[in-house]
Structure formats: structure tokens, C-alpha cells
């Protein structure tokens, strides 16, 4: 890139690409440095076994912001999402199962197999969630106020709180519960049957190293339902071409605006002088300078590994020392010789195109977490399976399939000096044992596999402690406190340094919102009014 660089982005994940796009569209010269040899961060599609491709980390879409899809013209470029015909299939054993989705009446009919009362309450529950989701959608593309931002931040806080104040007392009551209660406490107030509580409670522990009994876990449930697919709220789907198709198209949009993308270029240090930075040093010894340095990596990676502690204010260091990371997730990609056959619902059908959740109750999920806390991982983990090749035949040879297994609970860091390098195979066996319980003969279908323990997720994607959200999604690490109080507006305590990743508002998932918001913060700071009032 000839001439001065205005913005240098560390990390080529989807949020970095979104941030680069908006900055370049505003006329800035932007360069992205990506450590891997493929663009996309954790939203990538890779061949993991000869002839078999899959979304190797992030694996399903809902939260990607419609504004970003439109602004980057992704649909015209080839972005296509196939909706799940059913949301989730829960095999329960003894010939019982729950199939959620496909419309309100269909779900009520399924729930009615277990409780007529729960089926009757379902519309009110959905309405409660949607009321809260509307507020999250409204906040998602707004820069949170900083506690130290003076009058401007106070005004922003008031403006962003207006949608909550306009609600009825009952609606406010429900939202407060969503942000503070455990998933079990919340669901117990709505439903009586275990299967439906398991179906909804699963979202509370996805990427959350916690029990459904953990206070605040209800919010993680809400975070997973505020998205949409093809204009349908709360829907999830498969991207044709895998999740890497999203970032490929984003990179295409960025390149058209002149963004330079440098692969296999890891940043080793952010160089700081006099509480300011405009330069990074790469692992090859190259130094790269820009007016703005923007980190699309997690807060723990940025502040613990890329910046020397002496350059950070003591109070900030203390807060970051308490920043919680580690989502307890284990990710597997499997090449299959055929389709699994579930005992509780045999044969091929829409249930195989859904999210297959192997965790029949909240008690099962709680035991999985307690096992992980005691022993490092659950001997009966929570397993979700998706088979994207059923709707996207580009991923596997004819007659073959790929499966994504997203599994909880696995300690981010093992105790007593143990390493996931030594324990990975045992954890894989525990996962496959769970699948075998529901689909006998599954192991015989496996032609090849990729197993990613928390340590592997850190090594491969830079996710510290394997945290898929770049930090726990708890009330103390949300909105104006994400990543910490005083640094929530995407601006860091070092001048010239910004953050645009999932460790900032509104948090994890393939949303693009942190990248969008960080770009807005930078553009405001470059404006005259921003320099005066920002």
C-alpha cells in the first residue's frame, strides 16, 4: 500500500473486516494483518479431511446484522442462508423426543406431548423474549457510553435506556430477570416439563462455562435469540459454502475499496511510547505504523500478550486481571460415510437438518458442568450436532456428509499441570459415547475428524482459553462494562488504540456489530466535533 496508512487492524476475523470496510468507505487507507494463511478468523471454511470441508469453528448463523449484510452488499455477492426447517431436535431416550421449530403451532403440538400447560404458555414466553430481543437489536449497533466520558456519555446512556423505560412495568420486570436470574430460575417460572426447559436452557450454556443454575446464565439464552435469518426473528441457518463464505465476501467488499489484507502476518507487540501507539511489530520483525491501531483480538490477548504491562494504567491492569475468559467448549468436525440413525426418531428427516441437542434436561447440563469443574471435562458432555451437508452438497463427496459437533463442558485450563494435548483423545471418546447412546453405530461412520479442545481453539484462532466469545457474557462484562468499566466505547486506555472484536459490545457470535461500532467510534474521533466532545 503506497502512502500513509490511516488504520491498521490486528486480525482478519469478520469484525475486523467489517471495521475495515466502513473505514475504507469513509476514505481511509486500511491494512489488515492476519496471523493465519486464510482470512476470516474463527468464521472460516476449511478442508479438514480429503474431500471434506466444513465451518471449522463458528458453524451456524443468525446474529449477523442485517444492516451490515446490506451495506456490504453480501447477498448480491453470493451470501445465501438456508433456514433450518426445525430449530432443534432433542432425543430423550425410551423412544421420546422433542422437535422444536417449524412455526408456533407445530412447536406447541410437540410440547403438548409433555405438558398442555407448557404448550399454552409458549406464546407468552416467546413474546417476553422478543420484547427483550428488540432492545438488544436496538443497542447492538450503538457505541456504549464510557463511565468517564462526561456529559456526552451521560446523554448516550440516557438515550440508549429510553427503549427500556418505555416498556410496561411487567415487561421491565421480565427483562431484569433475564439479565440476573439463572436459566433454571427463569424457565421454572414459565414451564413445568423437563424437555422444553432443556430445549430453551441449552442456549444458556452454549459457549458459557457455567451451569444452568449459575446466576446470570439466562442472559446468554437471550443473546442467542436476538438475531434473524432472511428477515425471520430468532431463526438460525446454514450459510451455503460454510461460515467462511461470509468472510470471503466481506474480504471481497473490502478489497474493492482498497483495503490491503496481509496473511501469515502475526502481530507480536503493540509498541507504546508516552501512553500512545501508532506502530506494531510483527513476528517477522517488521514494524508497521498507522494513525489508528485497531485490535480485532480478544482483550486478554491484547492486554496480556501484545502490550507490556508497564504501559497500562494500574487500575486498568487490575480490572483486566479479573476479566473472565473460557467458554468450556470443545469443537469437532467429522467426515461421515453416511447419516446417523437416532433410535428415538429413526430415518432421514427434518430432524437431521436441525440442531441436534444431546442433553435431555437441565439436571444433565448441571452435572456436565460440575463434572468439568471437578475432573476437567464431563464424562457425559452436552453435545450439539449439525449436519450442514444435508443442505449444502458442496461440503462433502456425493453420498457422504460432514457433521459439526459443538460440545460443553470442558475446562478451559486443566488442573494439576495436565494438558489438553494429553487428554484430548479421552475427551473425544466421551463425546462420541454420548452420540452412540442416541445413534448406535455412529463411530463406524467416521472417516476422519478434527478435534479442537480449548487449547487448540487458542492456538489455531487466538481464542484465549478457548473462549469463543472473547470473554464471558455476564452482567459484569456487558454493554458499558465490556470489556471493563471505562473502556467500553471501543477506545483503549492507550491513545491511538481501539478494539473492534467480540470482547467489546455487544459481544460474541458472528454479528459484525463490534466492527461496525468501532469504525463509528474512530470516525467520530477523526471529526472536529469528535475531537472536541469525544
Secondary structure, DSSP 8 states (H G I E B T S, - for coil): --S--SEEEE--BHHHHHHHHHHHHTT--EEEE-SSSSSBTTS-EEEEETTEEEESS---BS-S-HHHHHHTTHHHHT--EEE-SSSEEEEEETTEEEEE-SSHHHHHHHHHTT-HHHHHHHHHHHHHHHHHHHHHHHHHTS----TTSHHHHHHHHHHHHHHHHTS-HHHHHHHHHHHHS-HHHHHHTT---HHHHHHHHHHHHTT--S-TTSTTHHHHHHHTTS-EETTEET--EEETT-THHHHHHHHHHHHHTT-EEE-S--EEEEEEETTEEEEEEETTS-EEE-SEEEE-S-HHHIIIIIS-GGGS-HHHHHHHHT------EEEEEEEESS---BTTB-SSSGGGGSEEEE--SHHHHHHHHHHHHHHSEEEEEEEEEE-GGGT-TTSS-TT-EEEEEEEEEE-SS-STT--HHHHHHHHHHHHHHHHHHHSTTGGGGEEEEEEE-HHHHHHHH--GGG-TTSS--SGGGSGGGSSSTT--SSB-SSBTEEE-STTSTT-SSS--HHHHHHHHHHHHHHSHHHHHH-
